Amino acid sequence: MPAILQKNYDSATTAAMTSTEDIRRCFPALARTHNGHPVAYFDGPGGTQVARAVVEAMNDYLYHHNANTHWAYPTSEETDAIIDSARNVLADFLNASPAEIVFGANMTTLTFHLARALSHGYGLDDEIVVTELDHHANIAPWRTLEKECGLKVRMVKMIPETGELDWDDFSRQLTRQTKLVALGAASNALGTINDVKRAGKMAHDIGAKVFVDAVHYAPHELIDVREWNCDFLACSAYKFYGPHIGILYGQRDLLDSLDFPKLIPAPDSAPERAETGTQNHEGIAGAAAAVDFLASLAPGPTRRGSLRAAFQQLRERGETLIKQLWNGLPEIQRVRLYGSPPGKARTPTIAFTVNDLPSIEVAKKLADHGIFLSHGDFYAMTVVERLGLVPDGLVRAGCACYTTAEEVDRLLAAVREL
């Protein structure tokens, strides 16, 4: 059996890593300094740092098991086993079945791929509903179908003052022609968490399917595709401490029935029928290792049980950090916050502006202090437009599992200097 599969999961979950200090030891990137300052990474919403165990799993695959799939020699068989194991791990992460886990380059590519497959069942009178809160990876693929199929894309409004969806407008956008509702579980720009279960019920009540972009949600809240009853969901491992690879969930019957673009000799059963070409095998191994890293943060009787406990712990820490940041920033003159305050459904991600400066200038100045964070529109361009912040954009600070209260204090102090 490949070394990467020989890990005893039960022993991994009994050694709970409850302190932030212990978690930080798992991330070599945190040893970096810049201009004499230890680097504080607040850029997690754009991509988290990678846990050591993830890199080790990828190295192990490349050094000892590297091969293509489905051939009758050891390294090929080991590759098959590693991929099958990863499907099981990601199925636990999403509360799905292994046959419902599709791997791909990233969420954007997978969503375009899915859109093309769905398009064969759409016509001129059909409609797709998206929202203003969404990353454009969950808008552009469906807009493309307007050109290719002639269908109509409707867009649900956000409320600029709160950064939340306008649910009255959501109801208005649903019609008898709605075939698909595509919405984000959480806004990568403002941190707003949407009520996916509510949206899904509204969609299913009129016979529409539901696609969920869970990229920003996945590092902060445990996904449950069964509870949400969504038809499709996509996320990316590089947002939850893994490598650059995407994961698509699809209900088994849908994956089996859709006309995915594929080569004739390729497997014709789910989930491989939805995977075009040779996959990123080391990335798949790394994605599984990232989930097991998260499961190692708290004990539990099963991987899913450990994940549930770990995410509860991470949510509590995130709430504390976001309150510290949200309460500290308004005390600084000419700083403006956007989105919902703590206490509302949100991730530990905050968007703000400073002194009416372009967000890129703020980010550069904060980087001089070893504070690394994102700027611009984060591909959530419609959000920035609705807030009237084009072209300067937003500054975005996201807290991750390795973020400390001291780092938040450093961020606040650096903003004061501006």
C-alpha positions, -999 to +999 in steps of 0.1 A: +000+000+000+013+035-008+029+053+022+005+082+018-024+058+025-008+042+055-017+070+079-039+059+109-067+083+108-079+074+144-045+082+159-044+115+139-077+126+154-069+117+190-040+142+192-062+174+191-044+206+181-063+231+201-040+260+203-032+286+176+005+283+185+004+245+177-014+252+144+011+279+134+039+253+137+023+234+108+029+263+084+065+270+074+055+302+056+049+318+089+086+320+096+090+346+068+100+381+075+097+413+054+115+446+062+124+432+095+088+423+104+074+388+108+048+384+080+012+383+090-009+367+063-043+383+060-046+372+023-064+339+030-096+348+011-074+349-020-055+317-010-043+304+024-008+293+033-002+255+029+002+231+058+034+211+059+015+178+059+000+188+025+033+194+009+046+162+023+017+143+008+023+158-026+061+152-024+054+116-014+032+110-044+056+126-068+087+109-054+072+074-049+040+068-068+040+091-098+022+074-128-009+077-150-040+058-140-057+024-147-027+004-158-015-029-145+018-020-127+024-009-091+028+029-094-003+032-116-023+010-092-010+032-063-021+063-082-056+048-086-057+040-049-045+075-039-072+091-060-099+068-047-088+076-012-089+113-019-125+110-032-134+094+001-117+121+021-134+149+001-167+131+004-164+133+042-155+170+038-187+177+019-210+150+033-213+134-001-204+100-016-171+094-033-187+089-067-200+125-064-165+141-061-150+155-093-115+170-095-103+197-118-080+226-123-100+251-101-135+262-094-137+285-124-127+259-149-150+233-134-179+257-134-173+265-171-171+227-177-204+221-159-221+250-176-212+236-210-226+202-200-259+217-186-263+239-217-274+209-239-306+210-219-313+247-221-332+267-247-342+302-257-369+307-231-349+294-201-334+315-174-305+312-149-304+333-117-272+346-102-265+373-076-246+406-073-227+393-043-210+365-064-174+361-075-175+363-113-165+327-116-201+321-107-214+347-131-193+345-163-199+308-170-236+313-170-233+346-189-215+326-216-246+305-221-265+337-229-244+339-261-243+302-268-279+291-260-298+324-261-311+319-225-314+348-201-294+354-169-312+373-141-293+389-113-304+392-077-296+425-061-274+430-030-281+456-003-251+479-004-256+491+032-254+456+047-237+435+020-266+411+022-288+396-005-322+413-012-345+383-006-375+401-019-356+407-052-345+370-051-382+360-051-389+384-080-361+369-101-374+334-099-399+325-127-414+294-143-385+296-168-358+294-141-336+263-148-308+270-124-300+292-094-263+298-090-252+316-058-222+318-035-224+304+000-203+333+012-191+365-004-153+365-009-154+404-010-175+412+021-177+379+041-215+377+039-228+342+044-259+335+024-288+313+034-281+285+009-308+262+023-334+289+019-323+297-017-323+261-025-358+254-013-371+284-033-353+271-064-365+235-060-401+246-054-402+259-090-383+229-104-349+246-108-315+231-100-291+247-075-253+254-080-233+266-050-200+284-051-185+274-017-150+286-024-149+313+003-172+294+026-152+262+028-123+274+051-147+288+077-179+266+079-183+229+074-202+222+041-231+198+041-245+192+006-272+168+020-285+194+044-284+221+017-299+197-008-279+214-036-275+197-069-240+210-076-212+226-055-177+237-062-148+247-040-110+251-042-084+234-019-060+264-020-086+283+001-085+257+029-047+252+033-042+229+003-028+231-033-042+248-063-069+223-073-107+225-076-134+201-064-169+198-079-197+180-062-226+167-083-255+145-074-247+111-087-277+108-110-269+142-125-233+134-131-243+102-148-268+119-171-251+151-182-234+153-215-199+163-204-174+170-231-151+139-231-130+117-252-148+085-263-123+061-247-125+079-213-146+063-185-183+068-189-194+066-153-194+091-125-173+108-114-145+102-140-168+110-169-168+146-157-130+148-155-114+158-188-079+146-194-051+136-170-057+151-136-033+168-112-026+137-091-003+153-066-028+181-062-055+155-055-033+139-028-027+174-014-064+183-012-070+151+008-042+159+031-056+194+036-089+180+048-071+156+071-051+185+085-084+202+093-097+171+109-066+168+130-075+200+148-101+184+170-109+148+181-139+129+169-151+093+162-149+098+125-133+121+100-166+140+096-170+141+134-135+156+138-142+181+110-174+192+127-156+198+160-127+215+143-149+239+124-168+248+156-134+257+172-123+277+141-157+296+140-153+307+176-117+319+171-127+337+139-156+354+156-132+367+183-107+380+158-133+396+136-148+415+165-114+428+174-108+440+139-143+453+133-143+473+165-107+486+161-109+499+125-137+525+130-116+540+158-092+551+132-101+583+113-111+581+077-114+543+077-147+530+063-160+494+068-182+475+043-206+446+049-224+432+079-210+435+115-201+406+138-232+388+150-246+385+115-239+354+094-204+362+081-169+348+077-139+364+094-132+385+064-134+423+064-134+449+036-125+485+042-111+517+026-085+541+041-082+579+035-099+575+001-066+560-011-066+534-039-066+500-023-034+491-040-016+520-023-029+509+011-018+473+005+017+484-005+021+505+026+008+477+049+032+453+032+061+475+043+050+465+079+049+428+071+011+429+067+001+410+036-035+414+024-055+417-008-067+448-027-090+456-057-122+438-067-112+402-060-131+392-091-163+402-072-165+432-095-202+437-093-199+442-055-173+469-059-194+486-086-225+486-064-205+501-036-193+529-059-156+520-054-145+516-090-116+519-098-099+522-064-114+490-049-114+476-015-088+465+010-096+430+023-083+413+055-091+377+061-084+357+093-073+321+089-067+292+113-032+306+120-042+343+126-035+357+161-049+386+181-014+401+181-014+401+143-047+419+143-032+445+166-003+449+142-027+454+113-046+481+133-014+498+142-002+499+106-035+513+094-033+540+121+000+551+106-017+557+072 
